[in-house]
């Protein structure tokens, strides 16, 4: 007699992890690679747009503050 939680932790979960481990690791790798590429594009684009806006308005602090908040969000 195992409790339902013990059955899950000791029997069901180990079997499930063996099955999903390859797919899970490849998903994690893909997620890390895509987020790195997207972050580089985002930084470059945000910085360019901030430079253009700052050149037009001469309000550097406000421009870069908003860009920083957008990037961190």
C-alpha positions, 0 to 999 in steps of 0.5 A, a space after each residue: 500500500 503506497 499512497 497516491 503521492 508515493 505512487 506518482 513520485 516513485 513509479 509514474 514520474 520516473 517512467 514519464 521522465 525517461 520518456 520525455 527527457 530527450 524531447 525536453 532537453 531539445 526544447 530547452 536547447 532550442 529555447 535558449 538559442 532562440 532567446 539569445 538570437 531574439 535578444 540580440 536583434 531586440 537590443 540592436 533594434 531598440 538601441 537604433 530606434 532610441 538613437 533616432 528618437 533622441 536625435 529628433 527630440 534631444 531628450 536622451 534620458 527619457 528615451 533611454 529610460 523608456 527603452 530600458 523599461 521595454 527591454 526589461 519587460 
